[in-house]
Amino acid sequence: MKLGEKLRYLREVEGTLRGLDRELSQVEMARLIQKELGKSISQSYLSQIESGARPHLTNSTRMLLARFFKVHPGYLVDDPEGFQNELMSDLGTLEDKLDLWLVSGAERFCRDSELHLALLTIAKHADSRMCLILIGTILENPGLADRLMEVLKAPAAAAPKTRRRS
């Protein structure tokens, strides 16, 4: 993955983590860096990085972006040709690869505790493929996901309080 692609990916994740349901714009990112870290970076500079017109960062910019996104500074470089961040093995089954992918996704969304836990729970299930197919089937049926959430949350809200004996 190229540096520009990584920066765009991080903006997308950051927007989701901040509850925007969309990626952060370059302008929003520049403003947040100024507000949260007291340092400035221009939208045009961010655009040059993402477009590949500026393929390398200065050390100070790399450190600033790493602090903002809470990633290791070494992440903010182009990956070598042919680099894969997944474990590659002919021994692994489709299920193992799916579970690794789910765990990787859970780590990417570690700041969203509910999503993090949901992805890990699916990965730990004996048949994670079936779990994802089930989720897809639920979502294909209008209103079913909302109804299931109501039913699953209702017992917790309606559970009678137990009294302690003195």
C-alpha positions in Angstrom: 0.0 0.0 0.0 1.3 3.5 -0.9 1.6 6.3 1.6 -1.2 8.2 0.0 -3.6 5.2 0.2 -2.7 4.7 3.9 -3.4 8.4 4.7 -6.8 8.2 3.0 -7.6 4.9 4.8 -6.6 6.6 8.1 -8.9 9.5 7.4 -11.7 7.1 6.7 -11.2 5.2 9.9 -10.8 8.3 11.9 -14.1 9.7 10.6 -15.9 6.5 11.5 -14.3 6.5 15.0 -15.4 10.1 15.5 -19.0 9.1 14.7 -19.2 11.0 11.4 -20.2 7.9 9.3 -17.9 9.2 6.6 -14.2 9.9 6.2 -12.7 13.1 7.6 -12.1 15.6 4.8 -8.6 16.9 4.4 -9.7 20.3 5.6 -11.3 18.8 8.8 -8.2 16.8 9.4 -6.0 19.9 9.1 -8.3 21.8 11.5 -8.3 18.9 14.0 -4.5 18.6 14.0 -4.3 22.3 14.7 -6.9 22.2 17.5 -5.7 18.9 19.1 -2.0 19.0 18.6 -1.3 22.8 18.2 0.6 22.2 14.9 -0.4 23.1 11.4 -0.5 21.2 8.2 -2.2 22.5 5.1 -5.0 20.8 3.2 -2.9 21.2 0.0 0.0 19.3 1.6 -2.3 16.5 2.6 -3.7 16.4 -1.0 -0.2 16.2 -2.4 0.6 13.3 -0.1 -2.6 11.4 -1.0 -2.3 12.0 -4.8 1.3 10.7 -4.7 2.7 14.1 -5.9 4.7 14.1 -2.6 5.7 10.5 -2.0 7.7 11.1 1.1 7.1 12.9 4.4 9.5 14.9 6.5 10.2 13.4 9.9 8.3 16.1 11.7 5.2 15.6 9.5 5.5 11.8 9.9 5.6 12.2 13.7 2.7 14.7 13.6 0.5 12.4 11.6 1.4 9.4 13.7 0.4 11.2 16.9 -2.8 12.4 15.3 -3.8 8.9 14.1 -2.2 7.1 17.0 -0.2 4.8 14.7 3.5 3.9 14.7 5.5 6.4 12.6 6.9 3.5 10.6 3.4 2.8 9.2 3.5 6.1 7.3 5.7 4.9 4.4 5.1 3.0 1.2 5.0 -0.8 1.7 7.7 -2.6 -0.3 6.6 -4.2 -3.6 4.7 -7.5 -2.9 4.3 -6.8 0.8 1.4 -8.6 2.5 0.4 -7.8 6.1 -1.6 -11.0 6.4 0.1 -14.3 7.5 0.5 -16.3 4.3 0.4 -20.1 4.6 -0.8 -22.9 2.4 -1.7 -24.8 5.7 -4.4 -22.4 6.7 -7.9 -23.1 5.7 -10.4 -20.5 4.4 -11.8 -20.4 7.9 -8.4 -19.6 9.4 -7.9 -16.8 6.9 -11.3 -15.4 7.6 -10.6 -15.5 11.4 -7.3 -13.7 10.9 -9.1 -11.1 8.8 -11.7 -10.6 11.5 -9.1 -10.3 14.2 -7.2 -7.7 12.1 -10.4 -5.8 11.6 -11.1 -5.9 15.4 -7.7 -4.4 16.1 -8.3 -1.6 13.5 -11.4 -0.7 15.4 -10.2 -1.1 18.9 -11.5 2.3 19.9 -15.0 1.2 19.1 -15.5 -1.4 21.9 -18.8 -2.8 20.6 -17.5 -3.4 17.1 -14.1 -4.7 18.4 -15.9 -7.2 20.6 -18.3 -8.2 17.8 -15.5 -8.9 15.3 -13.6 -10.9 17.9 -16.6 -12.9 18.9 -17.3 -13.9 15.3 -13.6 -14.8 14.8 -13.7 -17.1 17.9 -16.8 -18.9 16.8 -16.3 -22.4 15.5 -17.9 -21.4 12.2 -17.2 -17.7 11.6 -18.1 -18.1 7.9 -21.6 -19.2 8.8 -21.9 -16.3 11.3 -21.2 -13.8 8.5 -23.6 -15.5 6.1 -26.2 -15.3 8.9 -25.6 -11.6 9.4 -26.0 -11.1 5.6 -29.3 -13.1 5.6 -30.6 -11.0 8.6 -29.8 -7.8 6.8 -31.5 -8.9 3.6 -34.8 -9.1 5.5 -36.2 -5.6 6.0 -36.7 -4.7 9.7 -35.3 -8.0 11.0 -32.1 -6.6 12.3 -33.9 -3.8 14.2 -36.4 -6.3 15.7 -33.7 -8.7 16.8 -31.9 -5.8 18.5 -35.1 -5.0 20.4 -35.6 -8.5 21.5 -32.0 -9.1 22.5 -31.8 -5.9 24.5 -35.3 -6.2 26.1 -34.4 -9.1 28.6 -31.6 -7.0 30.0 -33.8 -4.0 30.5 -36.8 -6.0 31.8 -34.8 -8.3 34.1 -36.2 -8.2 37.7 -33.9 -6.9 40.3 -32.9 -9.5 42.9 -33.1 -8.6 46.5 -30.4 -9.4 49.0 -31.3 -11.2 52.2 -30.2 -9.5 55.3 
